[in-house]
Amino acid sequence: MIRVFYGDDRIKAKQEIRRLLGDGYEVLDGAELSANDLPSVFFGASLFAEKRSIMITDFTANRAVYDELPKYLDTKHEIILLETKIDKRAATYKELKDRLEFREFKLPDNTNFQVIFDIYRTAKRDGRRAIEMLESVKLNEDPIKFTGLLVSQAIKDFSVHPGTTEKKALKEIAKLDLDMKSTAVDPWLLVESFLLRLKTL
């Protein structure tokens, strides 16, 4: 079965991927695939199991492989394509929209959206100032959703400038997300700690 997940709420999308595929799924970069790779991805068995669980990122952006997808719909593997966005004008999407599950994971509309991004940008220069700014939105924000917005900004920064600092920021924010779900510490304290560390990465 092939599913397509897309949208800016990557945290919710990955939570659903873990729920559906379990923890041991394979991860492939769709940008690195060629049309010649697709038979082994969609029909090939692994050494350990006949049925594979696979997440492929940015598959639809690689038009050379995306346009071949209709040939592989009868795969026996569990495959989820994780996309930032879907071009609904593309001929391949129109061919597949009634044959595959396309599910959008969208961050909620947020009046503090720009303020939250400003907090993230400020933290890269001055963590204490970012924490002061955080006080103005804490009462009206959920820390998990706030972290989701930080994730989207970190991903955006990395896509524009994929440097070492941006990569470290992504790793730190992934750790923040994990800590928020696995410890009893006040989530806002975890967010503040992340904001203070960001400048030093």
C-alpha positions as CSV (number, residue, x, y, z in Angstrom):
1,M,0.0,0.0,0.0
2,I,1.2,3.5,-0.9
3,R,0.1,6.6,1.1
4,V,1.1,10.2,0.5
5,F,1.4,12.5,3.5
6,Y,2.1,16.2,2.9
7,G,1.9,19.6,4.7
8,D,3.8,21.7,7.1
9,D,3.0,19.8,10.3
10,R,5.9,17.4,10.1
11,I,5.6,16.4,13.7
12,K,2.1,15.1,13.3
13,A,2.9,13.4,10.0
14,K,5.9,11.6,11.5
15,Q,3.9,10.5,14.5
16,E,1.3,8.9,12.2
17,I,4.1,7.3,10.1
18,R,5.5,5.7,13.3
19,R,2.0,4.5,14.2
20,L,1.5,2.9,10.8
21,L,5.0,1.6,10.0
22,G,6.4,1.0,13.5
23,D,9.9,2.0,14.6
24,G,12.0,-0.1,12.2
25,Y,11.0,1.4,8.9
26,E,13.5,2.2,6.1
27,V,14.0,5.8,5.1
28,L,14.9,6.7,1.5
29,D,15.6,10.1,0.0
30,G,13.4,10.5,-3.1
31,A,15.7,13.1,-4.6
32,E,18.4,10.4,-4.8
33,L,16.2,7.9,-6.6
34,S,16.2,7.2,-10.4
35,A,13.6,5.4,-12.4
36,N,15.9,2.4,-12.5
37,D,15.8,2.1,-8.6
38,L,12.0,1.9,-8.4
39,P,11.5,-1.9,-9.1
40,S,13.8,-2.8,-6.2
41,V,12.1,-0.2,-3.9
42,F,8.5,-1.1,-4.6
43,F,8.8,-4.8,-5.5
44,G,12.1,-6.0,-4.0
45,A,12.3,-8.0,-0.8
46,S,14.8,-7.3,1.9
47,L,17.1,-9.9,3.5
48,F,15.0,-9.9,6.6
49,A,11.4,-9.7,5.4
50,E,9.3,-10.2,2.4
51,K,7.1,-7.2,3.3
52,R,8.9,-3.9,3.9
53,S,7.9,-0.7,5.6
54,I,9.4,2.4,3.9
55,M,9.2,6.1,4.2
56,I,10.4,8.1,1.2
57,T,11.0,11.8,1.5
58,D,10.5,14.4,-1.3
59,F,9.5,11.7,-3.9
60,T,7.0,13.9,-5.8
61,A,9.5,16.7,-6.3
62,N,11.6,14.3,-8.3
63,R,9.5,14.3,-11.5
64,A,11.4,11.5,-13.2
65,V,10.4,9.0,-10.5
66,Y,7.0,10.5,-9.5
67,D,5.7,10.2,-13.1
68,E,6.6,6.4,-12.9
69,L,4.6,5.9,-9.7
70,P,1.4,4.6,-11.3
71,K,3.3,1.5,-12.4
72,Y,3.9,0.5,-8.8
73,L,0.5,0.8,-7.2
74,D,0.2,-2.9,-6.6
75,T,3.2,-3.1,-4.3
76,K,2.9,-5.4,-1.3
77,H,5.1,-3.2,0.8
78,E,3.8,-0.5,3.2
79,I,5.2,2.8,1.7
80,I,4.6,6.4,2.8
81,L,5.7,9.3,0.7
82,L,6.4,12.3,3.0
83,E,6.2,15.6,1.1
84,T,6.3,19.3,2.0
85,K,3.6,20.1,-0.6
86,I,1.7,18.5,-3.5
87,D,1.3,20.1,-6.9
88,K,-2.4,19.3,-7.5
89,R,-2.1,20.6,-11.1
90,A,0.3,17.9,-12.1
91,A,-1.0,15.2,-14.4
92,T,0.4,12.4,-12.1
93,Y,-1.5,13.8,-9.1
94,K,-4.7,13.9,-11.2
95,E,-4.1,10.3,-12.2
96,L,-3.5,9.1,-8.6
97,K,-5.8,11.2,-6.4
98,D,-8.6,8.7,-6.5
99,R,-6.3,5.6,-6.3
100,L,-4.0,6.5,-3.4
101,E,-4.6,8.1,0.0
102,F,-3.4,11.7,0.1
103,R,-3.4,13.1,3.6
104,E,-2.6,16.7,4.5
105,F,-1.0,17.5,7.9
106,K,-1.5,21.2,8.3
107,L,-0.4,23.4,11.2
108,P,-3.3,25.3,12.7
109,D,-3.9,28.9,11.8
110,N,-2.1,31.0,14.3
111,T,-2.3,34.7,15.0
112,N,1.1,34.5,16.6
113,F,2.6,32.8,13.6
114,Q,5.0,35.7,12.7
115,V,5.8,36.4,16.4
116,I,6.9,32.7,16.9
117,F,9.1,32.9,13.8
118,D,10.6,36.1,15.1
119,I,11.3,34.4,18.4
120,Y,13.2,31.6,16.6
121,R,15.2,34.1,14.5
122,T,16.0,36.2,17.6
123,A,17.2,33.1,19.5
124,K,19.9,32.5,16.9
125,R,21.4,35.9,18.0
126,D,20.2,36.4,21.6
127,G,18.5,33.6,23.6
128,R,17.6,35.8,26.6
129,R,15.8,38.3,24.4
130,A,13.9,35.4,22.7
131,I,12.8,34.1,26.1
132,E,11.5,37.6,26.9
133,M,9.5,37.6,23.6
134,L,8.2,34.1,24.5
135,E,6.5,35.5,27.6
136,S,4.1,37.5,25.4
137,V,2.7,34.3,23.7
138,K,3.0,31.6,26.3
139,L,-0.5,32.1,27.8
140,N,-2.2,31.6,24.5
141,E,0.0,28.9,23.0
142,D,0.3,25.2,23.5
143,P,4.0,24.2,23.8
144,I,3.7,21.2,21.5
145,K,2.2,23.3,18.7
146,F,4.7,26.1,19.4
147,T,7.5,23.5,18.9
148,G,5.9,22.4,15.7
149,L,6.1,25.9,14.4
150,L,9.8,26.1,15.4
151,V,10.4,22.9,13.5
152,S,8.9,24.3,10.4
153,Q,11.1,27.4,10.7
154,A,14.2,25.3,11.2
155,I,13.3,23.1,8.2
156,K,12.8,26.3,6.1
157,D,16.2,27.7,7.3
158,F,17.9,24.4,6.4
159,S,16.3,24.3,2.9
160,V,17.5,27.9,2.2
161,H,21.0,27.4,3.7
162,P,21.9,23.7,4.5
163,G,24.9,24.5,6.6
164,T,26.3,22.9,9.7
165,T,24.6,25.3,12.1
166,E,21.2,24.7,10.5
167,K,21.7,20.9,10.6
168,K,22.6,21.1,14.3
169,A,19.5,23.2,15.0
170,L,17.4,20.5,13.4
171,K,19.0,17.8,15.6
172,E,18.5,20.0,18.7
173,I,14.8,20.6,17.9
174,A,14.2,16.9,17.3
175,K,15.7,16.3,20.7
176,L,13.4,19.0,22.2
177,D,10.4,17.3,20.6
178,L,11.4,13.9,22.1
179,D,12.1,15.4,25.5
180,M,8.7,17.1,25.6
181,K,7.0,13.7,25.0
182,S,9.2,11.6,27.3
183,T,9.9,13.7,30.4
184,A,7.8,15.2,33.2
185,V,9.7,18.6,33.0
186,D,7.6,21.7,32.3
187,P,7.6,21.8,28.5
188,W,8.0,25.6,28.5
189,L,11.3,25.1,30.4
190,L,12.5,22.8,27.7
191,V,11.6,25.3,25.0
192,E,13.5,28.0,26.9
193,S,16.5,25.8,27.3
194,F,16.4,25.2,23.5
195,L,16.2,28.9,22.8
196,L,19.2,29.6,25.0
197,R,21.3,26.9,23.3
198,L,20.4,27.9,19.7
199,K,23.0,30.7,19.5
200,T,25.8,28.4,20.5
201,L,25.3,25.7,17.9
